[in-house]
Amino acid sequence: MNFSEERNEQPQHKRLRDFKWWFRVSLYIVFLLVGQSTANLLGRLYYDKGGNSKWMATFVQSAGFPILLPLYFIFTPHAKSTNININIDSSKKNKPKFSTIVSLYIFFGLLLAGDNLMYSNGLLYLSLSTYSLLCATQLAFNAVFSYFLNSQKFTAFIFNSVVLLTISSALLAINNDDSEDSTNLPKDKRVLGFVFTIGASVTFSLYLSLVQLSFDKVIKSETFSVILDMQFYPSFVATCACVVGLFASGEWKSLNKEMMEYELGKVSYIMTLFWTAVTWQVSSIGMLGLVLDVSSLFSNVIGTVVLPVGPILAVIFFHDKINGVKFIALMLAIWGFLSYIYQHYLDDKKFKAYKTHLPQVSRGEVEIC
């Protein structure tokens, strides 16, 4: 094939590549939105119907990792015979040390276990509507971490998003004595839930930025199997840590009684925990996929799309009250989310305009995409 024929094929290849990218990103978004909203709803259901074990609620957030095993067989990469020597040399050059990878998985697993435990405590002590709104602060924290760790631009719209989400959470802090939520817990417990949820948001934002940094600087690979590894092995470590916590705390002794006294019955108790575990894994695959294909900040932004869903589900299923302060906090959080989305739209528009003015290049030159 001569150079002119190669140039004629490039637009078609580019369209196909763009289509595949958008398909993957769209699929990851669906996984994240459906998984996260369903998992939060089931987590609140577990507590409301008689569940009391914080370590069990933490355990199911990572214990569903075995369902990922079939995906390894589906998405195992196969090297083309014509490029096998090049691929082997390239993999040897770029592949990080085994000890480095193991250390990363252990670190992320322990970080994930601590983060999940804080989320479990936050969901225990707060209504689903308040919990969902506080989780939106992940976007603000992630914007800051992305600026320092991932070279994310900090524009006026992103700064506006951070400020609005901070004000939103501050309003909820002022309003934490709301006595009309579904938990019916005293004020000091709700304050504790507020602290745990904010702490979990900070930790999870740091986790996302560090994962992106690991993809870029250490792993240096962009395949679905890499996403599976980053979800599977840290989840295994986190699950082991939760098992240790479950036995060390003594909560395992009350699990049988908890199941027998569960308001919806034993089968519903098991199914609630099972589907909570499954939906958290679905959500995590979507989240990590967006981190790899776009950025940790974008992944967190998409996660905040669930923000309006949480309070609505809380009103429908748990009879939470959306008072004036919560409504204002919700509007501010949505405004902050839209502010970032608009910045992303401007960046994408500017990038496309830049590409249309680029001269056509040969395949050997670096392509911006």
C-alpha positions, 0 to 999 in steps of 0.5 A, a space after each residue: 500500500 502506498 502513502 496516498 492510499 494510507 492517507 485515504 484510509 486514515 479518516 475511515 480508521 479515525 471514524 471507526 476508532 472514535 466510534 469504538 471510543 464513544 461506545 466504550 465510554 457510553 457503556 462505562 457511563 451506564 455501568 457507573 450510573 446504574 451500578 452506583 444508584 442501585 448499590 446505594 439504594 440496596 445499602 440503605 435498604 440493608 440498614 433500614 430492614 434490620 442490618 446492623 453490621 458495618 463490616 458486612 456492609 463494607 465487605 459486600 462493596 468489594 466481595 463481588 470481584 469473582 464475577 469479573 472472572 468470565 471477562 478475563 476469558 472474553 477480553 484476553 488480548 491476542 497478539 497478531 503474528 506479524 507484530 509478535 516480535 515487536 509486541 514482545 520487545 515493547 512489553 518487556 520494555 514497558 512492563 513494570 516490575 512484578 513487585 511494583 504491581 503487587 505493591 500497587 494492588 495491596 496499597 489500593 486494596 487497603 485504601 479501598 477497604 478504609 474508604 468503603 468502611 467510611 461510606 458504610 458508616 456514613 450511610 448508616 448514620 445519614 438518610 439516603 438523600 443527605 448521604 447522596 448530596 454529601 457524596 457530590 463533594 467527591 467532584 470538588 476534592 477530585 478536582 483539587 487532587 487532579 490538579 496536583 497529581 494529574 495535571 488537570 487544568 483548573 479553569 474558572 468553570 471547574 473552580 465554580 464547580 468546586 465552590 458550589 459543591 462546597 457550599 452545598 455540603 456546608 448547607 447540609 452540615 448546618 442542616 444536620 439536625 433535621 429530625 425528619 429523615 428516615 434514620 431517626 438517629 440522634 444529632 450526634 450520630 448524624 454529625 458522625 455520619 457527616 464526618 465519615 461521608 466527607 472523609 470517604 469522599 476525600 479518600 475516594 477522590 484521592 484513590 481515583 487520582 492515584 489510579 489515573 497516575 498509576 495508569 499513566 506513569 507505572 502501568 502504561 497500558 490501555 486495555 480492558 484487561 488492565 481495568 479488570 486487574 485494577 478492579 480484581 486484585 485490589 478488591 481481593 485485598 479489600 475483601 480480605 481486610 474486611 474479613 479480618 475486620 469482621 472477625 476482629 470486631 466480633 460482628 460475625 457472631 451476630 450475623 446469623 441473628 441479623 439474618 433471622 430477624 431481617 424484616 424482609 426474610 432470610 432470602 431477601 437478606 441474602 439477595 440484598 447483600 448479593 446484589 449489593 456486591 454485584 452492583 458495586 462491581 458493575 459501578 467500579 468497572 464503569 468508574 475505572 473504564 472512564 478513568 482510563 479512557 478519559 480522566 479521574 475527574 470526568 469519572 467522578 463527574 459522571 458519578 455525580 449524575 446519580 446525585 438527583 437520583 439518590 434523593 428521589 429514590 429516598 423519597 419514594 422508598 424510604 419516605 425521606 423529606 426534602 426540605 428547603 435547605 436540602 433542595 437548595 443544596 441539591 440545586 447548587 450541586 447540580 449547578 456545580 455539575 453542569 459547570 464542569 460539564 460545560 467546561 468539558 464541552 468547551 475543551 472538546 470543542 476547542 480540541 476538535 477545532 484544533 484537529 481540523 487545522 492540523 496538516 495530515 501526517 504520516 502514520 509514523 508521526 505522533 497523533 493527538 487523540 
